[in-house]
Amino acid sequence: MQTPHILRDFDHAISTLRGQVMSMAAITRNNLERAVRSLLERNPELANAVIADDSEVDDLERRIDQLGMEILVRFHPLATDLRLVISSMKISMNLERISDHATNIAKRAKKISATAEIQECTLIEPIYALADHLLRDAVAAFSDRDVKLGASLHERDKELDKMHKAANATFGARIEQSVGRSQDYLHLILIVRSLERVGDLATNIGEDAVFLDSAKDLRHESKRNV
């Protein structure tokens, strides 16, 4: 039987783990928002800040992995507690990848800002808004143990996929029509690709939130239902 001291240590470790995931999520969302804003506002200083702050997200992922392993080895958690540790480690991996995409967007935004303004940059804004909404709801599903919200992300991500394809068609046409601006439009295509990937990664986080509360694995379920 575990002593009260051990139980207090376990509760503190679990609380710390959850808090670190939420902190990582907040920093990641902020990085993504600033990266897109650096593009829309043609602000290279903001892009530089995103690039510099990505290391903080990397550090948090390492700390979450380390703490998660320590909890598994020391306390041997079961049921919901075990799923919380596993989900936290998986979510941190997805958040780190999202922050990497924010960094990539910031780097491309700097290159675009160094050239003449492109009106079509405004097409990025609604795509970012949907990607961020998915990410926000994915984190809320984890934080609030909201299975319904987490499960809803897969279907909603399909709209982001449609917006991604439409933007690619527009930017691809501009490449064919433009003289000397094809590289800038290619940067925009890759920025939209990063935002589409944010939606995919947010959907993964939503699936982990569902697994945490219900032990149900949603991965590949849509393929099985075809």
Order of alpha helices (4+ residues) and beta strands (2+ residues): alpha-alpha-alpha-alpha-alpha-alpha-alpha
